Amino acid sequence: MNCTDSCRWQDTPDRYGRVTRVLHWGMAALFAWQFTGAALHAWDREAALAKWFWSSHGSLGVLLLALVAVRGLWGLESLRRRPGPEPGWRGRLSTAGHAGLYILMVGVPVVAMMRSYGKGKGLAVFGQPLFEATGREVPGLVALGNALHGWLGWLLLALAVGHVAMVAVHQYVWRDGVAARMAGRR
């Protein structure tokens, strides 16, 4: 396929376009930051490095939620042009894995935002208030956030590691060129 510069921004049946790739790799970098910060926080929350990473955790979580929405809308708009899943069981597993990633990429920050609201303290994103402090605690929202946010976050990490592992399987075991579609190579 001879592609003009404008179609390189869009997905094609053979590969993902620049918009999809920038969203994918940008979010991957932000998630790497989030998981590094979460691991350091879990290991020693008083360490200076842990505090430094953790200071951006809430703001980056909301940013990632916004990027998931943008990516989802872009994916829906591009659905008829983009590479489809493989036929058969591998395609069904891939679709299920990606659906799980998206559900968790939405659920983890939403649960954290519910907890923040439930604490009555408000939430600022990069210094800008997303919602104001109410001063009123909602114990059910706090309990839900405390029970789910961390566990769902670690489950998201496990799925992300599985995603990377499957890319390696596609690249080095099955040698089917699937990895090149997101890497931008033909």
C-alpha positions in Angstrom: 0.0 0.0 0.0 1.4 3.4 -1.0 0.5 5.7 1.9 0.4 9.5 1.7 1.6 11.5 4.7 -1.9 12.1 5.8 -2.8 8.4 6.1 0.2 7.6 8.2 -1.6 9.3 11.0 -4.5 6.9 10.6 -4.7 3.2 11.3 -4.7 0.9 8.3 -5.5 -2.8 8.1 -1.7 -3.5 8.1 -0.5 -1.3 10.9 -1.5 1.3 13.5 -1.1 5.0 12.6 0.8 7.6 14.4 -2.1 8.8 16.6 -2.7 5.3 17.9 1.0 4.6 18.4 1.6 8.0 20.3 -1.3 7.3 22.6 -0.2 3.6 23.1 3.5 4.4 23.9 2.8 7.6 25.8 0.4 5.8 28.0 2.8 2.9 28.4 5.4 5.4 29.7 3.0 7.0 32.1 1.9 3.5 33.4 5.5 2.6 33.9 5.9 5.7 36.0 2.7 5.0 37.9 3.7 1.4 38.7 7.3 2.3 39.6 5.9 4.9 42.0 3.4 2.4 43.4 6.0 -0.3 43.9 8.4 2.2 45.7 5.5 3.5 47.8 4.6 -0.1 48.8 8.2 -0.9 49.6 9.0 2.2 51.7 6.6 5.2 51.5 9.0 7.3 53.6 11.9 7.1 51.1 12.6 10.4 49.3 12.4 8.6 45.9 9.1 7.0 46.7 7.7 10.4 47.8 8.9 12.0 44.6 7.3 9.4 42.4 4.1 9.3 44.5 3.6 13.0 44.4 2.3 12.8 40.9 0.3 9.6 41.3 -3.2 11.1 41.5 -2.7 13.7 38.8 -1.2 11.1 36.4 -4.0 8.7 37.2 -6.6 11.3 36.1 -4.5 12.1 33.0 -4.4 8.4 32.1 -8.1 8.1 32.5 -8.6 11.1 30.1 -6.1 9.5 27.7 -8.0 6.1 27.9 -11.2 8.0 26.9 -9.4 9.7 24.0 -7.8 6.4 22.9 -11.1 4.6 23.1 -12.9 7.3 21.0 -10.0 7.2 18.5 -10.2 3.4 18.4 -13.9 3.5 17.7 -13.5 6.1 15.0 -10.7 4.0 13.5 -12.4 0.6 14.0 -13.1 -0.2 10.3 -9.5 0.8 9.2 -7.3 -0.7 11.9 -5.8 -4.2 12.2 -8.3 -6.8 13.4 -7.7 -9.6 15.8 -6.5 -13.0 14.5 -9.2 -15.5 13.7 -9.8 -18.3 16.2 -9.0 -18.8 19.8 -5.9 -16.5 19.7 -7.9 -13.6 18.4 -10.6 -14.2 21.1 -8.0 -14.3 23.8 -6.4 -11.2 22.5 -9.7 -9.4 22.4 -10.5 -10.5 26.0 -7.1 -9.4 27.2 -7.4 -6.0 25.6 -10.9 -5.6 27.0 -9.6 -6.4 30.5 -6.9 -3.8 30.1 -9.4 -1.1 29.1 -11.8 -2.1 31.9 -9.0 -1.8 34.5 -7.6 1.4 32.9 -11.0 3.0 33.5 -11.9 1.3 36.8 -8.7 1.8 38.7 -8.7 5.7 38.5 -12.5 5.9 38.9 -12.4 3.9 42.1 -9.6 6.2 43.4 -11.6 9.3 42.5 -14.6 7.9 44.3 -12.4 7.3 47.4 -11.0 10.8 47.1 -14.5 12.3 46.9 -15.6 10.0 49.8 -12.9 11.4 52.0 -14.4 14.8 51.5 -11.0 16.4 50.7 -11.5 17.2 47.1 -9.1 16.4 44.2 -6.6 18.6 42.4 -5.0 17.5 39.2 -1.7 19.2 38.5 -2.7 21.9 41.0 -6.1 22.5 39.4 -9.2 21.4 41.4 -11.2 18.6 39.7 -13.7 18.7 42.5 -13.8 20.8 45.6 -13.6 19.5 49.2 -17.0 18.9 50.7 -15.7 18.3 54.3 -18.2 15.4 54.5 -17.0 11.8 54.5 -18.9 9.1 52.7 -17.6 5.9 54.4 -18.9 3.6 51.7 -16.9 5.3 49.0 -13.8 5.3 51.1 -14.2 1.6 51.9 -14.8 0.7 48.3 -11.7 2.7 47.2 -9.5 1.2 50.0 -10.7 -2.3 49.1 -10.3 -2.1 45.3 -7.9 0.5 44.1 -4.7 -1.2 45.1 -5.7 -4.7 44.1 -7.1 -3.6 40.8 -4.0 -1.6 40.1 -1.8 -4.6 40.7 -4.1 -6.7 38.5 -3.7 -4.0 35.8 0.1 -4.4 36.1 -0.2 -8.2 35.8 -2.3 -7.8 32.6 0.2 -5.3 31.2 3.1 -7.7 31.9 1.0 -10.4 30.2 0.5 -8.1 27.3 4.2 -7.5 26.9 4.9 -11.2 27.3 2.4 -12.0 24.4 4.1 -9.4 22.2 7.4 -11.3 22.8 5.6 -14.6 21.9 4.3 -13.1 18.7 7.7 -11.7 17.9 10.0 -14.5 18.8 7.9 -17.7 18.9 5.2 -17.3 16.3 7.2 -14.7 14.2 3.9 -13.4 12.8 4.8 -9.6 12.6 2.1 -8.6 15.0 4.5 -6.5 17.1 5.6 -4.5 14.1 2.0 -3.1 13.7 2.3 -1.1 16.9 6.0 -0.4 16.5 5.3 1.4 13.2 7.5 -0.8 11.1 6.1 -2.5 8.0 
